[in-house]
Amino acid sequence: MKKISLALLFVGATSFLMADGAALYKKCAGCHGAKGEKKALGKSAVIGGLDKAKLIEDLKGYKAGTLNLHGMGGLMKGQVASFSDADIEAVSDYISKLK
């Protein structure tokens, strides 16, 4: 019984520590729409359903300040500055599944 309790505790702690893509996306929805269906500020591509690997690459580029798609580099850098790699992975996974 002790092993099962420890296993459940570990699973719960791991789930708590994992980034929540849906929660992170709330920061994005104001410009990109609830389902990623909007062109942010009329400039960006529609992001809902984009390839996860491409989203990760772009978000890391924005965070590093090396990407400036549609002139949005400065704004996006500020948006993702606090995102960890796990956050970027989680939000990219979430966005890639939006339809």
Secondary structure, 3 states (H helix, E strand, C coil): CHHHHHHHHHHHHHHHHCCCHHHHHHHHHHHHCCCCCCCHHHCCCCCCCCCHHHHHHHHHHHHHCCCCHHHCHHHHHHHHCCCCHHHHHHHHHHHHCCC
